[in-house]
Amino acid sequence: MRIRLTEDGDDTSAQAALITDDGTEVTGNGHARRNPSDPAVPVIGDELAASRALADLAEKLAVITQRDIASSADSPAPPRSW
């Protein structure tokens, strides 16, 4: 697992990447922008962007898992809401 953060002024972007043993990579992206009326605390933008990237990654992994379960099952799996 790797999280890459980039900052540009009041904007922070994050990319969370999960790389499996077979080399498959799944990534999630997140973004945070500081409100000009908020104090400048860069770590908060980092945390928010990273959490959004991880949430995006988790959603993508859930979709992949659902697809893998459906393709390996004898009967179709019911849709799930996460």
Phi and psi restraints in degrees (range 20) as a CNS / XPLOR table:
assign (resid 1 and name C) (resid 2 and name N)
       (resid 2 and name CA) (resid 2 and name C) 1.0 -138.5 20.0 2
assign (resid 2 and name N) (resid 2 and name CA)
       (resid 2 and name C) (resid 3 and name N) 1.0 136.7 20.0 2
assign (resid 2 and name C) (resid 3 and name N)
       (resid 3 and name CA) (resid 3 and name C) 1.0 -121.3 20.0 2
assign (resid 3 and name N) (resid 3 and name CA)
       (resid 3 and name C) (resid 4 and name N) 1.0 124.5 20.0 2
assign (resid 3 and name C) (resid 4 and name N)
       (resid 4 and name CA) (resid 4 and name C) 1.0 -111.7 20.0 2
assign (resid 4 and name N) (resid 4 and name CA)
       (resid 4 and name C) (resid 5 and name N) 1.0 126.0 20.0 2
assign (resid 4 and name C) (resid 5 and name N)
       (resid 5 and name CA) (resid 5 and name C) 1.0 -111.8 20.0 2
assign (resid 5 and name N) (resid 5 and name CA)
       (resid 5 and name C) (resid 6 and name N) 1.0 138.3 20.0 2
assign (resid 5 and name C) (resid 6 and name N)
       (resid 6 and name CA) (resid 6 and name C) 1.0 -133.1 20.0 2
assign (resid 6 and name N) (resid 6 and name CA)
       (resid 6 and name C) (resid 7 and name N) 1.0 138.1 20.0 2
assign (resid 6 and name C) (resid 7 and name N)
       (resid 7 and name CA) (resid 7 and name C) 1.0 -119.7 20.0 2
assign (resid 7 and name N) (resid 7 and name CA)
       (resid 7 and name C) (resid 8 and name N) 1.0 140.4 20.0 2
assign (resid 7 and name C) (resid 8 and name N)
       (resid 8 and name CA) (resid 8 and name C) 1.0 -141.0 20.0 2
assign (resid 8 and name N) (resid 8 and name CA)
       (resid 8 and name C) (resid 9 and name N) 1.0 94.4 20.0 2
assign (resid 8 and name C) (resid 9 and name N)
       (resid 9 and name CA) (resid 9 and name C) 1.0 65.5 20.0 2
assign (resid 9 and name N) (resid 9 and name CA)
       (resid 9 and name C) (resid 10 and name N) 1.0 -121.4 20.0 2
assign (resid 9 and name C) (resid 10 and name N)
       (resid 10 and name CA) (resid 10 and name C) 1.0 -90.7 20.0 2
assign (resid 10 and name N) (resid 10 and name CA)
       (resid 10 and name C) (resid 11 and name N) 1.0 4.0 20.0 2
assign (resid 10 and name C) (resid 11 and name N)
       (resid 11 and name CA) (resid 11 and name C) 1.0 -103.8 20.0 2
assign (resid 11 and name N) (resid 11 and name CA)
       (resid 11 and name C) (resid 12 and name N) 1.0 135.4 20.0 2
assign (resid 11 and name C) (resid 12 and name N)
       (resid 12 and name CA) (resid 12 and name C) 1.0 -127.0 20.0 2
assign (resid 12 and name N) (resid 12 and name CA)
       (resid 12 and name C) (resid 13 and name N) 1.0 131.4 20.0 2
assign (resid 12 and name C) (resid 13 and name N)
       (resid 13 and name CA) (resid 13 and name C) 1.0 -116.9 20.0 2
assign (resid 13 and name N) (resid 13 and name CA)
       (resid 13 and name C) (resid 14 and name N) 1.0 148.5 20.0 2
assign (resid 13 and name C) (resid 14 and name N)
       (resid 14 and name CA) (resid 14 and name C) 1.0 -136.1 20.0 2
assign (resid 14 and name N) (resid 14 and name CA)
       (resid 14 and name C) (resid 15 and name N) 1.0 145.2 20.0 2
assign (resid 14 and name C) (resid 15 and name N)
       (resid 15 and name CA) (resid 15 and name C) 1.0 -128.9 20.0 2
assign (resid 15 and name N) (resid 15 and name CA)
       (resid 15 and name C) (resid 16 and name N) 1.0 122.3 20.0 2
assign (resid 15 and name C) (resid 16 and name N)
       (resid 16 and name CA) (resid 16 and name C) 1.0 -103.8 20.0 2
assign (resid 16 and name N) (resid 16 and name CA)
       (resid 16 and name C) (resid 17 and name N) 1.0 127.1 20.0 2
assign (resid 16 and name C) (resid 17 and name N)
       (resid 17 and name CA) (resid 17 and name C) 1.0 -125.2 20.0 2
assign (resid 17 and name N) (resid 17 and name CA)
       (resid 17 and name C) (resid 18 and name N) 1.0 131.3 20.0 2
assign (resid 17 and name C) (resid 18 and name N)
       (resid 18 and name CA) (resid 18 and name C) 1.0 -109.6 20.0 2
assign (resid 18 and name N) (resid 18 and name CA)
       (resid 18 and name C) (resid 19 and name N) 1.0 123.7 20.0 2
assign (resid 18 and name C) (resid 19 and name N)
       (resid 19 and name CA) (resid 19 and name C) 1.0 -116.0 20.0 2
assign (resid 19 and name N) (resid 19 and name CA)
       (resid 19 and name C) (resid 20 and name N) 1.0 119.3 20.0 2
assign (resid 19 and name C) (resid 20 and name N)
       (resid 20 and name CA) (resid 20 and name C) 1.0 -82.0 20.0 2
assign (resid 20 and name N) (resid 20 and name CA)
       (resid 20 and name C) (resid 21 and name N) 1.0 170.3 20.0 2
assign (resid 20 and name C) (resid 21 and name N)
       (resid 21 and name CA) (resid 21 and name C) 1.0 -60.4 20.0 2
assign (resid 21 and name N) (resid 21 and name CA)
       (resid 21 and name C) (resid 22 and name N) 1.0 -28.4 20.0 2
assign (resid 21 and name C) (resid 22 and name N)
       (resid 22 and name CA) (resid 22 and name C) 1.0 -88.2 20.0 2
assign (resid 22 and name N) (resid 22 and name CA)
       (resid 22 and name C) (resid 23 and name N) 1.0 6.1 20.0 2
assign (resid 22 and name C) (resid 23 and name N)
       (resid 23 and name CA) (resid 23 and name C) 1.0 91.9 20.0 2
assign (resid 23 and name N) (resid 23 and name CA)
       (resid 23 and name C) (resid 24 and name N) 1.0 -1.1 20.0 2
assign (resid 23 and name C) (resid 24 and name N)
       (resid 24 and name CA) (resid 24 and name C) 1.0 -68.2 20.0 2
assign (resid 24 and name N) (resid 24 and name CA)
       (resid 24 and name C) (resid 25 and name N) 1.0 135.6 20.0 2
assign (resid 24 and name C) (resid 25 and name N)
       (resid 25 and name CA) (resid 25 and name C) 1.0 -121.3 20.0 2
assign (resid 25 and name N) (resid 25 and name CA)
       (resid 25 and name C) (resid 26 and name N) 1.0 130.7 20.0 2
assign (resid 25 and name C) (resid 26 and name N)
       (resid 26 and name CA) (resid 26 and name C) 1.0 -121.8 20.0 2
assign (resid 26 and name N) (resid 26 and name CA)
       (resid 26 and name C) (resid 27 and name N) 1.0 130.8 20.0 2
assign (resid 26 and name C) (resid 27 and name N)
       (resid 27 and name CA) (resid 27 and name C) 1.0 -123.3 20.0 2
assign (resid 27 and name N) (resid 27 and name CA)
       (resid 27 and name C) (resid 28 and name N) 1.0 151.2 20.0 2
assign (resid 27 and name C) (resid 28 and name N)
       (resid 28 and name CA) (resid 28 and name C) 1.0 -128.0 20.0 2
assign (resid 28 and name N) (resid 28 and name CA)
       (resid 28 and name C) (resid 29 and name N) 1.0 149.3 20.0 2
assign (resid 28 and name C) (resid 29 and name N)
       (resid 29 and name CA) (resid 29 and name C) 1.0 -123.3 20.0 2
assign (resid 29 and name N) (resid 29 and name CA)
       (resid 29 and name C) (resid 30 and name N) 1.0 147.1 20.0 2
assign (resid 29 and name C) (resid 30 and name N)
       (resid 30 and name CA) (resid 30 and name C) 1.0 -145.0 20.0 2
assign (resid 30 and name N) (resid 30 and name CA)
       (resid 30 and name C) (resid 31 and name N) 1.0 158.5 20.0 2
assign (resid 30 and name C) (resid 31 and name N)
       (resid 31 and name CA) (resid 31 and name C) 1.0 -143.9 20.0 2
assign (resid 31 and name N) (resid 31 and name CA)
       (resid 31 and name C) (resid 32 and name N) 1.0 145.8 20.0 2
assign (resid 31 and name C) (resid 32 and name N)
       (resid 32 and name CA) (resid 32 and name C) 1.0 -140.0 20.0 2
assign (resid 32 and name N) (resid 32 and name CA)
       (resid 32 and name C) (resid 33 and name N) 1.0 143.6 20.0 2
assign (resid 32 and name C) (resid 33 and name N)
       (resid 33 and name CA) (resid 33 and name C) 1.0 -132.8 20.0 2
assign (resid 33 and name N) (resid 33 and name CA)
       (resid 33 and name C) (resid 34 and name N) 1.0 127.5 20.0 2
assign (resid 33 and name C) (resid 34 and name N)
       (resid 34 and name CA) (resid 34 and name C) 1.0 -73.8 20.0 2
assign (resid 34 and name N) (resid 34 and name CA)
       (resid 34 and name C) (resid 35 and name N) 1.0 132.5 20.0 2
assign (resid 34 and name C) (resid 35 and name N)
       (resid 35 and name CA) (resid 35 and name C) 1.0 -70.5 20.0 2
assign (resid 35 and name N) (resid 35 and name CA)
       (resid 35 and name C) (resid 36 and name N) 1.0 132.2 20.0 2
assign (resid 35 and name C) (resid 36 and name N)
       (resid 36 and name CA) (resid 36 and name C) 1.0 -56.6 20.0 2
assign (resid 36 and name N) (resid 36 and name CA)
       (resid 36 and name C) (resid 37 and name N) 1.0 -23.4 20.0 2
assign (resid 36 and name C) (resid 37 and name N)
       (resid 37 and name CA) (resid 37 and name C) 1.0 -83.9 20.0 2
assign (resid 37 and name N) (resid 37 and name CA)
       (resid 37 and name C) (resid 38 and name N) 1.0 -8.8 20.0 2
assign (resid 37 and name C) (resid 38 and name N)
       (resid 38 and name CA) (resid 38 and name C) 1.0 -86.2 20.0 2
assign (resid 38 and name N) (resid 38 and name CA)
       (resid 38 and name C) (resid 39 and name N) 1.0 153.8 20.0 2
assign (resid 38 and name C) (resid 39 and name N)
       (resid 39 and name CA) (resid 39 and name C) 1.0 -67.6 20.0 2
assign (resid 39 and name N) (resid 39 and name CA)
       (resid 39 and name C) (resid 40 and name N) 1.0 151.2 20.0 2
assign (resid 39 and name C) (resid 40 and name N)
       (resid 40 and name CA) (resid 40 and name C) 1.0 -79.5 20.0 2
assign (resid 40 and name N) (resid 40 and name CA)
       (resid 40 and name C) (resid 41 and name N) 1.0 98.5 20.0 2
assign (resid 40 and name C) (resid 41 and name N)
       (resid 41 and name CA) (resid 41 and name C) 1.0 -128.0 20.0 2
assign (resid 41 and name N) (resid 41 and name CA)
       (resid 41 and name C) (resid 42 and name N) 1.0 89.8 20.0 2
assign (resid 41 and name C) (resid 42 and name N)
       (resid 42 and name CA) (resid 42 and name C) 1.0 -54.1 20.0 2
assign (resid 42 and name N) (resid 42 and name CA)
       (resid 42 and name C) (resid 43 and name N) 1.0 -33.2 20.0 2
assign (resid 42 and name C) (resid 43 and name N)
       (resid 43 and name CA) (resid 43 and name C) 1.0 -62.2 20.0 2
assign (resid 43 and name N) (resid 43 and name CA)
       (resid 43 and name C) (resid 44 and name N) 1.0 -31.1 20.0 2
assign (resid 43 and name C) (resid 44 and name N)
       (resid 44 and name CA) (resid 44 and name C) 1.0 -66.2 20.0 2
assign (resid 44 and name N) (resid 44 and name CA)
       (resid 44 and name C) (resid 45 and name N) 1.0 -43.1 20.0 2
assign (resid 44 and name C) (resid 45 and name N)
       (resid 45 and name CA) (resid 45 and name C) 1.0 -62.2 20.0 2
assign (resid 45 and name N) (resid 45 and name CA)
       (resid 45 and name C) (resid 46 and name N) 1.0 -39.8 20.0 2
assign (resid 45 and name C) (resid 46 and name N)
       (resid 46 and name CA) (resid 46 and name C) 1.0 -60.7 20.0 2
assign (resid 46 and name N) (resid 46 and name CA)
       (resid 46 and name C) (resid 47 and name N) 1.0 -47.4 20.0 2
assign (resid 46 and name C) (resid 47 and name N)
       (resid 47 and name CA) (resid 47 and name C) 1.0 -63.2 20.0 2
assign (resid 47 and name N) (resid 47 and name CA)
       (resid 47 and name C) (resid 48 and name N) 1.0 -44.0 20.0 2
assign (resid 47 and name C) (resid 48 and name N)
       (resid 48 and name CA) (resid 48 and name C) 1.0 -66.9 20.0 2
assign (resid 48 and name N) (resid 48 and name CA)
       (resid 48 and name C) (resid 49 and name N) 1.0 -45.1 20.0 2
assign (resid 48 and name C) (resid 49 and name N)
       (resid 49 and name CA) (resid 49 and name C) 1.0 -63.0 20.0 2
assign (resid 49 and name N) (resid 49 and name CA)
       (resid 49 and name C) (resid 50 and name N) 1.0 -42.3 20.0 2
assign (resid 49 and name C) (resid 50 and name N)
       (resid 50 and name CA) (resid 50 and name C) 1.0 -64.0 20.0 2
assign (resid 50 and name N) (resid 50 and name CA)
       (resid 50 and name C) (resid 51 and name N) 1.0 -41.9 20.0 2
assign (resid 50 and name C) (resid 51 and name N)
       (resid 51 and name CA) (resid 51 and name C) 1.0 -65.0 20.0 2
assign (resid 51 and name N) (resid 51 and name CA)
       (resid 51 and name C) (resid 52 and name N) 1.0 -37.3 20.0 2
assign (resid 51 and name C) (resid 52 and name N)
       (resid 52 and name CA) (resid 52 and name C) 1.0 -68.9 20.0 2
assign (resid 52 and name N) (resid 52 and name CA)
       (resid 52 and name C) (resid 53 and name N) 1.0 -36.5 20.0 2
assign (resid 52 and name C) (resid 53 and name N)
       (resid 53 and name CA) (resid 53 and name C) 1.0 -66.1 20.0 2
assign (resid 53 and name N) (resid 53 and name CA)
       (resid 53 and name C) (resid 54 and name N) 1.0 -41.2 20.0 2
assign (resid 53 and name C) (resid 54 and name N)
       (resid 54 and name CA) (resid 54 and name C) 1.0 -66.8 20.0 2
assign (resid 54 and name N) (resid 54 and name CA)
       (resid 54 and name C) (resid 55 and name N) 1.0 -37.5 20.0 2
assign (resid 54 and name C) (resid 55 and name N)
       (resid 55 and name CA) (resid 55 and name C) 1.0 -64.8 20.0 2
assign (resid 55 and name N) (resid 55 and name CA)
       (resid 55 and name C) (resid 56 and name N) 1.0 -41.0 20.0 2
assign (resid 55 and name C) (resid 56 and name N)
       (resid 56 and name CA) (resid 56 and name C) 1.0 -63.9 20.0 2
assign (resid 56 and name N) (resid 56 and name CA)
       (resid 56 and name C) (resid 57 and name N) 1.0 -42.8 20.0 2
assign (resid 56 and name C) (resid 57 and name N)
       (resid 57 and name CA) (resid 57 and name C) 1.0 -61.8 20.0 2
assign (resid 57 and name N) (resid 57 and name CA)
       (resid 57 and name C) (resid 58 and name N) 1.0 -44.7 20.0 2
assign (resid 57 and name C) (resid 58 and name N)
       (resid 58 and name CA) (resid 58 and name C) 1.0 -60.9 20.0 2
assign (resid 58 and name N) (resid 58 and name CA)
       (resid 58 and name C) (resid 59 and name N) 1.0 -41.0 20.0 2
assign (resid 58 and name C) (resid 59 and name N)
       (resid 59 and name CA) (resid 59 and name C) 1.0 -64.1 20.0 2
assign (resid 59 and name N) (resid 59 and name CA)
       (resid 59 and name C) (resid 60 and name N) 1.0 -42.2 20.0 2
assign (resid 59 and name C) (resid 60 and name N)
       (resid 60 and name CA) (resid 60 and name C) 1.0 -65.0 20.0 2
assign (resid 60 and name N) (resid 60 and name CA)
       (resid 60 and name C) (resid 61 and name N) 1.0 -40.8 20.0 2
assign (resid 60 and name C) (resid 61 and name N)
       (resid 61 and name CA) (resid 61 and name C) 1.0 -64.2 20.0 2
assign (resid 61 and name N) (resid 61 and name CA)
       (resid 61 and name C) (resid 62 and name N) 1.0 -37.4 20.0 2
assign (resid 61 and name C) (resid 62 and name N)
       (resid 62 and name CA) (resid 62 and name C) 1.0 -63.5 20.0 2
assign (resid 62 and name N) (resid 62 and name CA)
       (resid 62 and name C) (resid 63 and name N) 1.0 -41.0 20.0 2
assign (resid 62 and name C) (resid 63 and name N)
       (resid 63 and name CA) (resid 63 and name C) 1.0 -65.0 20.0 2
assign (resid 63 and name N) (resid 63 and name CA)
       (resid 63 and name C) (resid 64 and name N) 1.0 -44.6 20.0 2
assign (resid 63 and name C) (resid 64 and name N)
       (resid 64 and name CA) (resid 64 and name C) 1.0 -61.3 20.0 2
assign (resid 64 and name N) (resid 64 and name CA)
       (resid 64 and name C) (resid 65 and name N) 1.0 -44.2 20.0 2
assign (resid 64 and name C) (resid 65 and name N)
       (resid 65 and name CA) (resid 65 and name C) 1.0 -62.2 20.0 2
assign (resid 65 and name N) (resid 65 and name CA)
       (resid 65 and name C) (resid 66 and name N) 1.0 -44.1 20.0 2
assign (resid 65 and name C) (resid 66 and name N)
       (resid 66 and name CA) (resid 66 and name C) 1.0 -60.4 20.0 2
assign (resid 66 and name N) (resid 66 and name CA)
       (resid 66 and name C) (resid 67 and name N) 1.0 -42.7 20.0 2
assign (resid 66 and name C) (resid 67 and name N)
       (resid 67 and name CA) (resid 67 and name C) 1.0 -64.3 20.0 2
assign (resid 67 and name N) (resid 67 and name CA)
       (resid 67 and name C) (resid 68 and name N) 1.0 -41.9 20.0 2
assign (resid 67 and name C) (resid 68 and name N)
       (resid 68 and name CA) (resid 68 and name C) 1.0 -65.6 20.0 2
assign (resid 68 and name N) (resid 68 and name CA)
       (resid 68 and name C) (resid 69 and name N) 1.0 -40.2 20.0 2
assign (resid 68 and name C) (resid 69 and name N)
       (resid 69 and name CA) (resid 69 and name C) 1.0 -63.6 20.0 2
assign (resid 69 and name N) (resid 69 and name CA)
       (resid 69 and name C) (resid 70 and name N) 1.0 -45.1 20.0 2
assign (resid 69 and name C) (resid 70 and name N)
       (resid 70 and name CA) (resid 70 and name C) 1.0 -63.3 20.0 2
assign (resid 70 and name N) (resid 70 and name CA)
       (resid 70 and name C) (resid 71 and name N) 1.0 -38.7 20.0 2
assign (resid 70 and name C) (resid 71 and name N)
       (resid 71 and name CA) (resid 71 and name C) 1.0 -76.2 20.0 2
assign (resid 71 and name N) (resid 71 and name CA)
       (resid 71 and name C) (resid 72 and name N) 1.0 -19.9 20.0 2
assign (resid 71 and name C) (resid 72 and name N)
       (resid 72 and name CA) (resid 72 and name C) 1.0 -100.0 20.0 2
assign (resid 72 and name N) (resid 72 and name CA)
       (resid 72 and name C) (resid 73 and name N) 1.0 -9.2 20.0 2
assign (resid 72 and name C) (resid 73 and name N)
       (resid 73 and name CA) (resid 73 and name C) 1.0 -87.4 20.0 2
assign (resid 73 and name N) (resid 73 and name CA)
       (resid 73 and name C) (resid 74 and name N) 1.0 152.0 20.0 2
assign (resid 73 and name C) (resid 74 and name N)
       (resid 74 and name CA) (resid 74 and name C) 1.0 -70.3 20.0 2
assign (resid 74 and name N) (resid 74 and name CA)
       (resid 74 and name C) (resid 75 and name N) 1.0 -34.4 20.0 2
assign (resid 74 and name C) (resid 75 and name N)
       (resid 75 and name CA) (resid 75 and name C) 1.0 -122.3 20.0 2
assign (resid 75 and name N) (resid 75 and name CA)
       (resid 75 and name C) (resid 76 and name N) 1.0 153.8 20.0 2
assign (resid 75 and name C) (resid 76 and name N)
       (resid 76 and name CA) (resid 76 and name C) 1.0 -61.5 20.0 2
assign (resid 76 and name N) (resid 76 and name CA)
       (resid 76 and name C) (resid 77 and name N) 1.0 140.4 20.0 2
assign (resid 76 and name C) (resid 77 and name N)
       (resid 77 and name CA) (resid 77 and name C) 1.0 -80.0 20.0 2
assign (resid 77 and name N) (resid 77 and name CA)
       (resid 77 and name C) (resid 78 and name N) 1.0 142.3 20.0 2
assign (resid 77 and name C) (resid 78 and name N)
       (resid 78 and name CA) (resid 78 and name C) 1.0 -68.6 20.0 2
assign (resid 78 and name N) (resid 78 and name CA)
       (resid 78 and name C) (resid 79 and name N) 1.0 146.4 20.0 2
assign (resid 78 and name C) (resid 79 and name N)
       (resid 79 and name CA) (resid 79 and name C) 1.0 -63.9 20.0 2
assign (resid 79 and name N) (resid 79 and name CA)
       (resid 79 and name C) (resid 80 and name N) 1.0 146.0 20.0 2
assign (resid 79 and name C) (resid 80 and name N)
       (resid 80 and name CA) (resid 80 and name C) 1.0 -119.3 20.0 2
assign (resid 80 and name N) (resid 80 and name CA)
       (resid 80 and name C) (resid 81 and name N) 1.0 148.5 20.0 2
assign (resid 80 and name C) (resid 81 and name N)
       (resid 81 and name CA) (resid 81 and name C) 1.0 -109.7 20.0 2
assign (resid 81 and name N) (resid 81 and name CA)
       (resid 81 and name C) (resid 82 and name N) 1.0 123.4 20.0 2
